[in-house]
Amino acid sequence: MGRIGVDPYLLTILGTVALATLLPARGPAATGLSHVTVVAIGLLFFLYGARLSPKAAWDGMKQWRLHAVILAATFVLFPLLGLAAEAASRPVLGPELAKGVLFLTLLPSTVQSSIAFTSLARGNVAAAVCAASFSSLAGIVVTPALASVVLGGAVRVNGGAVLALTAQLLLPFAAGQIARRWIAGWIGAHKPLLTLVDRGSILLVVYSAFSEGMVAGVWHSVSAARLGALVVCCAALLAAVLTLTGLASARLRFARAERVALVFCGSKKSLASGLPMAAVLFPGHELSLMVLPLMVFHQVQLMACTVLARRWGQRDAGSGAQAGGPASDPAGTRLAAVRA
């Protein structure tokens, strides 16, 4: 699957959607699933906090100019494009999916894929770690605030929602940072298990969201034509952001390694953060349609950025070989610093 650009994890997500369609959780089962999902998401962000090396964060924090541009791309440029995309796509997608497109543009950047693509393209991994982590933490406050402004009555933003997001995302992350000194070695030795926890948490949220949508009967309004239009909309949105962040990085005269980090951190939207945020901010029967654009965009960004990162990495490696030595700023050295 990876050779043809299809993420096997996407197939797992689609299988989870199919399971929710055939066997949705109802009644007491749905209530129990909701509690399990909250615990799983808290564990996911605890592990995010435990993985982040303070040294890597401090090294990356020195690139304050880069971080400011990435945050601007994530929380200013993306929402502006989202407003335009929502207005343009509403006649084709309908109001619910169009709002979902707008909501995905308000989300923070990813952590894992931003770092992975930056490393693959031989960019500044330490800066990517720091920028992606900053974005995730800022999103806990910024995303609900933006949603209350641009989505209005469609979103439930109040003190209780902010408190729920803080308890579910921020506090576990902080606890993970505190516990890192004792469990960092164990985490390094059990990466496959932790990957299972990461992806399993997201699958739980997907199953819960689509179960609620199935029980409420919202899926009858989604046709194949609307899904195709949604894919085109997400691809166009990603292309616009990749182009604008690339132009901005050149205009601001960042070094190549920082340009790579800017493009990949500034163009991502987090499925891991977006799903639990949507579960808190939107009524249950609307949730499945609101997160569908995010799921589509997630796969589009993985496919496009995999191709882009490989091309950039090979080009940089080739330049280093022609110069008679290793490529400048090799990814392996930076990854070692991140893992320290």
C-alpha positions in Angstrom: 0.0 0.0 0.0 2.8 2.4 0.9 4.4 2.0 -2.6 1.3 3.3 -4.3 0.7 6.1 -1.8 -2.2 4.6 0.1 -1.8 4.7 3.9 -2.8 1.3 5.3 -4.1 3.1 8.4 -6.6 4.8 6.2 -8.0 1.4 5.3 -8.3 0.7 9.0 -10.2 3.9 9.5 -12.5 3.1 6.6 -13.1 -0.3 8.1 -14.0 1.3 11.4 -16.5 3.6 9.6 -18.0 0.5 7.9 -18.3 -1.3 11.3 -20.0 1.8 12.8 -22.4 1.8 9.8 -23.3 -1.9 10.3 -23.0 -2.2 14.1 -23.3 1.3 15.6 -23.0 1.6 19.4 -26.3 2.3 21.0 -27.7 3.0 24.5 -25.5 1.8 27.4 -22.8 0.6 24.9 -22.5 4.1 23.4 -22.2 5.6 26.9 -19.5 3.2 27.9 -17.7 3.8 24.7 -17.7 7.5 25.3 -16.0 7.0 28.7 -13.4 4.6 27.2 -12.7 7.1 24.4 -12.0 10.0 26.9 -9.5 7.8 28.7 -7.8 6.7 25.5 -7.4 10.3 24.2 -6.0 11.3 27.6 -3.5 8.5 27.4 -2.6 9.5 23.8 -1.6 13.0 24.9 0.2 11.7 28.0 2.4 9.8 25.7 2.9 12.8 23.5 4.2 14.7 26.5 6.4 11.8 27.6 8.0 11.6 24.1 9.0 15.3 23.8 12.6 15.7 24.9 13.1 19.0 26.8 16.5 19.3 25.1 15.0 19.0 21.6 12.2 21.5 22.6 14.8 24.0 23.9 16.9 23.7 20.7 13.9 24.1 18.5 12.6 27.0 20.6 15.5 29.2 19.6 13.9 29.4 16.1 11.3 31.8 17.3 10.9 33.5 13.9 10.2 30.2 12.3 7.6 29.2 15.0 5.8 32.6 14.6 5.4 32.0 10.8 4.2 28.4 11.4 1.6 29.5 13.9 0.5 32.2 11.6 0.1 29.7 8.8 -1.8 27.3 11.1 -4.2 29.7 12.8 -4.4 32.7 10.4 -3.7 31.6 6.8 -5.6 28.3 7.1 -8.8 29.8 8.6 -8.9 32.5 6.0 -8.6 29.9 3.2 -11.2 27.9 5.1 -13.7 30.8 5.0 -13.3 31.0 1.3 -13.5 27.3 0.8 -16.6 27.1 3.0 -18.4 29.8 1.0 -17.4 28.3 -2.4 -18.2 24.7 -1.5 -21.5 25.2 0.4 -23.7 24.9 -2.8 -22.0 21.6 -3.7 -21.2 20.0 -0.3 -24.2 21.3 1.7 -24.0 23.3 4.9 -22.8 20.5 7.2 -19.8 19.3 5.2 -18.9 22.9 4.3 -18.8 23.7 8.0 -16.6 20.6 8.5 -14.2 22.0 5.9 -14.0 25.3 7.8 -13.6 23.5 11.1 -10.6 21.5 9.9 -8.8 24.7 8.9 -9.0 25.9 12.6 -7.2 22.9 14.0 -3.6 22.7 15.2 -0.8 21.0 13.2 0.1 17.4 13.6 3.0 16.2 15.8 4.1 12.8 14.4 3.6 13.3 10.7 5.1 16.8 10.7 8.2 15.5 12.3 8.3 12.4 10.1 8.0 14.4 6.8 10.5 17.0 8.0 13.0 14.2 8.7 12.3 12.4 5.4 12.9 15.7 3.5 16.1 16.3 5.6 14.8 19.4 7.3 15.2 20.8 10.8 13.7 18.1 12.9 14.3 19.8 16.3 12.4 22.9 15.1 9.6 20.7 13.7 9.3 18.9 17.1 9.0 22.2 18.9 6.7 23.9 16.3 4.3 20.9 16.2 4.1 20.7 20.0 3.5 24.4 20.3 0.8 24.2 17.7 -1.0 21.3 19.5 -0.9 23.1 22.9 -2.0 26.4 21.4 -4.8 24.7 19.6 -6.5 23.7 22.9 -7.3 27.4 23.4 -7.1 28.9 20.0 -9.3 26.4 18.1 -12.4 26.7 20.3 -11.9 30.5 20.2 -11.7 30.6 16.4 -14.6 28.2 16.2 -16.8 30.4 18.3 -16.1 33.3 16.0 -16.4 31.7 12.6 -19.0 29.0 13.3 -21.2 30.8 15.7 -24.2 28.8 17.0 -23.0 25.6 15.3 -20.4 25.1 18.0 -20.8 24.7 21.8 -18.0 26.9 23.1 -18.3 27.8 26.8 -16.3 27.5 30.0 -17.3 23.8 30.3 -16.0 23.0 26.8 -12.6 24.7 27.4 -12.3 23.0 30.8 -13.1 19.6 29.1 -10.4 20.2 26.5 -7.9 21.2 29.1 -8.6 18.2 31.2 -8.6 15.8 28.3 -5.6 17.1 26.3 -3.4 19.6 28.2 -3.2 18.1 31.6 -2.3 14.6 30.3 0.4 16.3 28.1 1.8 18.1 31.2 1.7 14.9 33.2 3.7 13.1 30.4 6.4 15.8 30.5 6.7 15.4 34.3 6.8 11.6 34.1 9.3 11.5 31.2 12.3 11.3 33.5 11.1 8.0 34.8 9.5 6.4 31.7 11.5 7.7 28.7 13.5 4.5 28.6 10.5 2.3 28.7 8.8 4.3 25.9 11.9 4.0 23.7 11.8 0.2 24.1 8.0 -0.2 23.4 7.4 1.9 20.3 5.1 -0.6 18.6 2.9 -0.8 21.6 2.7 3.0 21.8 1.9 3.2 18.1 -1.0 0.8 18.8 -2.3 3.1 21.6 -2.0 6.2 19.3 -3.9 4.7 16.5 -6.3 2.8 18.6 -7.4 6.0 20.4 -8.2 7.6 17.1 -10.1 4.6 15.9 -12.2 4.7 19.1 -13.2 8.3 18.4 -14.0 7.5 14.8 -16.2 4.6 15.7 -18.0 6.6 18.4 -18.6 9.6 16.1 -19.9 7.6 13.2 -22.0 5.4 15.4 -23.8 8.6 16.7 -24.2 9.8 13.1 -25.6 6.4 12.0 -28.1 6.3 14.9 -29.2 9.8 14.1 -29.6 9.0 10.4 -27.4 11.8 9.1 -25.6 9.6 6.5 -28.5 9.4 4.2 -27.6 12.9 3.0 -24.1 12.0 1.8 -23.8 11.0 -1.9 -20.9 9.7 -3.9 -20.8 13.0 -5.8 -20.6 15.0 -2.6 -17.7 12.8 -1.4 -15.9 13.3 -4.7 -16.4 17.1 -4.4 -15.1 16.9 -0.8 -11.8 15.2 -2.0 -11.3 17.9 -4.6 -12.0 20.7 -2.1 -9.5 19.2 0.4 -6.8 18.7 -2.3 -7.2 22.3 -3.5 -7.0 23.6 0.1 -3.8 21.6 0.7 -2.2 22.8 -2.6 -2.9 26.4 -1.7 -1.3 26.1 1.7 1.8 24.2 0.4 2.3 26.9 -2.3 1.8 29.9 0.1 4.1 28.5 2.8 6.7 27.6 0.2 6.6 31.2 -1.2 6.7 32.7 2.3 9.7 30.6 3.4 11.6 31.8 0.3 10.6 35.4 0.8 11.6 35.4 4.4 15.0 33.8 3.4 14.9 30.9 5.8 17.7 28.3 5.4 16.7 25.1 3.5 16.2 23.0 6.7 13.9 25.6 8.2 12.0 26.0 4.9 11.2 22.2 5.0 10.0 22.5 8.6 7.8 25.5 7.8 6.2 23.8 4.8 5.4 20.5 6.5 4.4 21.9 10.0 2.4 24.8 8.5 0.4 22.6 6.1 -0.8 19.9 8.4 -4.0 19.4 10.4 -4.2 17.0 13.3 -6.6 14.1 13.3 -5.6 13.1 16.8 -6.4 16.6 18.2 -9.3 17.4 15.8 -11.5 14.4 16.6 -11.6 14.8 20.4 -12.0 18.6 20.0 -15.0 18.0 17.6 -16.5 15.6 20.1 -16.5 18.3 22.7 -17.5 21.2 20.5 -20.3 19.8 18.4 -23.6 18.0 19.2 -23.5 14.3 18.8 -25.8 13.9 15.8 -23.7 16.5 13.8 -20.3 15.1 14.7 -19.9 12.5 12.0 -20.4 14.9 9.1 -18.3 17.6 10.8 -15.2 15.3 11.1 -15.6 13.7 7.6 -13.7 16.5 5.9 -10.9 16.2 8.4 -10.6 12.5 7.7 -10.4 13.1 4.0 -7.9 16.0 4.4 -5.8 13.8 6.6 -5.3 11.2 3.9 -4.8 13.8 1.2 -2.0 15.4 3.2 -0.3 12.1 3.9 -0.3 11.1 0.2 0.8 14.5 -1.1 3.5 15.1 1.6 4.9 11.6 1.3 5.7 12.3 -2.4 7.0 15.8 -1.7 9.2 14.8 1.3 10.8 11.9 -0.6 11.5 14.1 -3.6 13.1 16.8 -1.4 15.1 14.3 0.6 16.5 12.6 -2.5 17.3 16.0 -4.1 19.2 17.1 -0.9 21.1 13.7 -0.7 22.0 14.0 -4.3 23.3 17.5 -3.8 25.5 16.3 -0.9 26.9 13.5 -3.0 27.8 15.8 -5.9 29.6 18.1 -3.4 31.8 15.2 -2.4 30.5 14.7 1.1 27.3 14.0 3.1 24.3 16.2 2.6 24.1 19.3 4.7 22.3 19.0 8.0 21.6 15.3 7.8 18.4 14.0 9.3 20.0 11.2 11.2 22.0 13.7 13.4 18.9 15.7 14.2 16.8 12.6 14.9 19.4 11.5 17.4 19.1 14.8 19.2 15.3 14.5 19.3 15.5 11.0 20.7 18.0 11.9 23.4 
